Amino acid sequence: MDDAPELRTRDGLPRTAALVLGTLALASAFIAAYVGALHKPEPRDVPVGVVAADRQAQAVMAAVRARTDTIKPVGYDSQDRAVAGLNDRSVYAVLHSDPGGGLTLATASAGAPAATQLVTDVFTEASRQAGLPLQVTDEVPVSGGDPRGLVPFYLAVGVVLGGYLASTALGVSLGTSPRGLRRAGLRIATLAVHSVLLGVIGAVLVGPVLDVFDHNVPAVAVIGALTAFAAGMVAAAVQAWLGLLGTGIVILLLVVLGNPGSGGIYAPEFLPAFLRGMHRWNVPGLATDLFKSAIYFDWRGGGWALSGLLVWVVAGLVGLLTATVFHTRRRAARAGSARRPAAHG
């Protein structure tokens, strides 16, 4: 009786068990990250600009800070600088006095509608208690097709997903580590072409097809392509070094922690402390910020996000190429060791 199938089954049990336990761990982390971060947002230190010399606005701001730590005042030396801070998304609103004796709260809902609404509610109540009329303006409103301001985030999630799935598909079909620099170059080129196509498709879908954004279609396409390529290269590099384990790590970084930590669903100030700064370095957060900058803010405040995505692309390229060289030399050394006994026999 042939025992080979049974032996193969037994030999495969540890690998199967590891895969099942790995998926269980990822799913558990997914639940913990999403539910833990998003089930009960507790905003803290939401930045609002105020001019230092504006005594009336400063007095209302001080009264708000005495009651709650929800708002964090950010001082500016002039109204022009405060407005610049609003436009580059350093602050979610600017409070200033009116010539008529009241207050104006200038907001930019495209930055984060939930944060804008919170700030509006807080200062509406504060101005009422101070007996001052408050006028609220929206200097950078969201699109009519994007009333909750979530489309840039969903678009970022889609292109990030496409990028790392493309890399994973190539790893499954061709091996996680390319056999030589030429094949690594072909993999990079394949991911680049895939990224460009995905960026164009995403821009067309949110533009002409779904009519969410009626402008900046080329800019959306470029950002989508860059994001997909960054995600694909990061995945390719990690998978080239760590194999199947690398796929789990990529999912953990780009999805399990990356999506809730991106600040796309809730502004960073609404998230738990350990996730608040993540949007400034993870791929989904950088992509969400850059989409918002291009679509709503005329590229203002997008320099950091663009630089971050380019750094991830370069890191992915270096990681994939160095892993390819390392594994190629390792395979050559093993092949040489296997031939030596035969030569002396």
C-alpha angles and dihedrals in degrees: 000000000000111000094181097100091049092048091049090050092051092046090052096050097086091050092047092047091050091051093049092047090046093053090046090053093048093048091049091049089048092055093044094047098045098039094038094050102037110028096084114011112205108192118210133173096005102182119240122176125230131172112245094226094050099100097181094050090043091053093052090046091052090051090052093049091050090059103038144009091218092100126054116197116223113198124219129184094223141020091243091058091047091053089048088054089052092050095048090046096244086130133022095220144002122224117205141156124261124226087240093062100261133097134260124207109200111198138179107211092183088071093062121331094201092053091046091051092049092051091047092051093048095050094040088060093041093052091047091054090047091050093239126132113241126207116196120203130183108216095178109026125188120255119269087242091052105045095159095042093236102120095087088054094047090047090051091050091051097051093042089051091049092049099053093038090055090051091047091050091052090048093052095047100037105021128269094260116052115232099238138347093277091060090044088055091051090050091051091049091049092051090047093053091045090050094051092049092048092048092052093045092050092049092049092048095052091038122040097004103047095017094221094135119022095191143042094041092149091049091049089050093051093048091046092051092047092049095048090048092049092051092045094050094047089051092046092051096047092044092048091056100037106023116206092356087060091062090059092049091050091052090048093052101038102034116013095045100010100063101047090038093052095083089231099119096033127011113261091254088063094057132086113276096256091058101041098091097037095093089067094065112017120091098240091049094047091048093049091050093048093048090052092048093052098040101041111012105043091247093302112148092012099109096092094048093048092048091048094053091048090051090053090050092052092045090051093049093049092045094051095045095047091047090050092052092046096050093041091055091044092053091047091051091050091048090051092050091050092053098050099074091049091052092054095043 
